[in-house]
Amino acid sequence: MGSYRLEGPKPARMYEVILPKKLGYFGKIEEVLEDLFDEDAIRSVPYVRQVIAAARSRDPNFDEHAWVRTLCEASRGYSIYEMDGRYLSADGPIDERVLVFRFIFHNPTAPPNAAVRTDLLAASLEIVNFLVAHRFAEELGVEEEIWFLEYTEPRLAIWRKVDDPLPLDPAPEADR
């Protein structure tokens, strides 16, 4: 049996995108979420092309490849759940089932010899706001509202399975 080592608690960011659940959306939902793991698909998003163009005009040494790789690295997964609710429209109360897409970001513990440590928390807002919520809004194009909820100060603790147990490793002073 393996042992577990505590990593954290450490800073994290959590986002939720809330979209009405409609059967016709499922193809677009799958495309948008799967594109988060594909560098070429990320590069094809209009917002990303605009950011790259602006960054290149400000800095000719802008490393587009590294920036897109960071977006892919940060988007390591998501959860989907359904929620039933009621809201007040101009025509009165409406009952609706929605899909909620949850993303939790944290900076992985870097190996001690890592030369560069990418700040995935910094990239997280752009990823979810523009690569998910904005794409749903633009590419579905029919909803009055798509909600984007940001939780900016959650803390994440991970019990990670290890082969060689070490004493508990408290979070570095900078992460507290």
C-alpha positions in Angstrom: 0.0 0.0 0.0 1.3 3.5 -0.9 1.7 6.5 1.3 0.4 10.0 0.8 2.1 13.3 1.2 0.2 16.5 1.8 0.9 19.2 -0.8 -0.5 22.6 0.3 -2.8 24.2 1.1 -1.8 26.5 -1.7 -3.3 29.3 -3.7 -5.8 28.2 -6.3 -8.4 29.8 -8.6 -11.7 28.4 -9.4 -14.0 29.4 -12.2 -17.5 28.3 -13.3 -19.2 28.9 -16.6 -22.9 28.5 -16.5 -24.8 27.7 -19.7 -28.4 26.6 -20.3 -28.5 22.9 -21.0 -29.8 22.3 -24.6 -29.2 19.2 -26.6 -28.1 21.2 -29.6 -25.2 22.7 -27.7 -23.5 19.4 -26.9 -21.3 19.3 -30.1 -20.1 22.8 -29.5 -19.5 22.1 -25.8 -17.4 19.1 -26.6 -15.4 21.0 -29.2 -14.7 24.0 -27.0 -13.6 21.8 -24.0 -11.5 19.4 -26.1 -9.8 22.3 -27.8 -8.3 23.3 -24.4 -5.8 20.4 -24.8 -4.8 21.1 -28.4 -2.3 23.9 -29.2 -3.4 24.2 -32.8 -7.0 24.6 -31.8 -6.1 27.2 -29.2 -4.1 29.1 -31.8 -7.2 29.2 -34.1 -9.3 31.0 -31.5 -9.7 34.7 -32.7 -9.0 36.1 -29.2 -5.7 34.1 -29.1 -4.7 35.3 -32.5 -5.4 38.9 -31.4 -3.4 38.5 -28.2 -0.4 37.0 -30.1 -0.5 39.9 -32.7 -0.6 42.5 -30.0 2.2 40.8 -28.0 4.4 40.6 -31.1 3.8 44.3 -31.9 4.9 45.2 -28.3 7.8 42.7 -28.1 9.4 41.2 -31.2 10.9 38.5 -28.9 7.5 37.3 -27.7 7.6 33.5 -27.4 4.2 32.6 -28.9 5.0 28.8 -28.6 5.7 29.1 -24.9 2.6 31.2 -24.3 0.3 28.8 -26.1 2.0 25.9 -24.3 1.2 27.6 -21.0 -2.4 27.9 -21.9 -2.5 24.1 -22.7 -0.6 23.2 -19.5 -2.9 25.2 -17.3 -6.0 23.6 -18.8 -5.4 20.3 -17.2 -9.1 19.4 -16.7 -12.6 20.4 -15.8 -15.8 19.1 -14.2 -19.3 19.3 -15.5 -22.4 19.1 -13.4 -26.1 20.1 -13.9 -28.1 22.4 -11.8 -31.8 23.2 -11.8 -32.9 26.7 -11.0 -35.4 29.5 -11.5 -34.8 33.0 -12.6 -37.0 36.0 -13.2 -37.3 37.2 -16.8 -39.3 40.0 -18.3 -42.1 37.5 -18.9 -42.0 36.1 -15.3 -40.3 33.2 -13.5 -38.6 30.6 -15.7 -37.4 27.2 -14.6 -34.3 26.1 -16.4 -31.6 23.4 -16.2 -28.1 24.6 -16.7 -24.7 23.0 -17.2 -21.9 24.2 -15.0 -18.3 23.8 -16.1 -15.9 24.0 -13.2 -12.2 24.7 -13.6 -9.7 24.6 -10.7 -6.2 26.0 -11.3 -3.1 25.8 -9.2 0.6 25.9 -9.7 2.1 22.4 -9.6 4.9 21.9 -7.2 8.0 22.5 -9.4 11.0 20.1 -9.1 13.8 21.8 -7.1 16.0 21.9 -10.2 13.4 23.6 -12.5 14.9 26.6 -14.2 11.6 28.3 -15.0 8.4 28.1 -13.1 5.3 29.0 -15.1 2.6 30.9 -13.2 -0.5 29.0 -14.3 -2.7 31.0 -12.0 -1.9 34.1 -14.0 -3.1 32.4 -17.2 -6.2 30.9 -15.7 -8.5 33.9 -16.1 -7.8 34.3 -19.9 -8.2 30.6 -20.4 -11.7 30.2 -18.9 -13.0 33.6 -19.8 -11.9 33.7 -23.4 -11.2 30.1 -24.4 -14.5 28.8 -22.9 -17.1 31.4 -21.8 -16.5 33.8 -24.7 -16.3 31.0 -27.3 -19.7 29.7 -26.0 -21.2 33.1 -26.3 -19.8 33.9 -29.8 -20.1 30.5 -31.4 -23.5 29.5 -30.0 -24.7 33.1 -30.4 -28.2 32.7 -29.2 -28.2 33.1 -25.4 -28.9 36.5 -23.8 -26.4 35.7 -21.0 -23.7 33.2 -20.3 -22.4 33.5 -16.8 -18.8 33.4 -15.8 -18.1 33.1 -12.1 -14.6 33.6 -10.6 -13.5 32.5 -7.1 -10.2 34.3 -6.5 -9.0 33.1 -3.2 -9.7 29.4 -2.7 -7.0 27.2 -1.1 -6.2 23.7 -2.5 -4.7 20.8 -0.6 -3.8 17.7 -2.4 -3.0 14.3 -0.8 -0.6 12.9 -3.4 0.3 9.2 -3.5 4.1 8.7 -3.2 6.3 5.6 -3.3 8.8 6.9 -0.8 7.0 8.5 2.2 8.5 11.7 3.5 7.5 13.8 6.4 4.6 16.2 5.8 5.7 19.1 3.6 4.0 22.3 4.7 3.3 24.9 2.0 6.1 27.2 1.2 6.0 30.5 3.1 5.1 32.4 -0.1 2.0 30.3 -0.6 0.5 30.9 2.8 
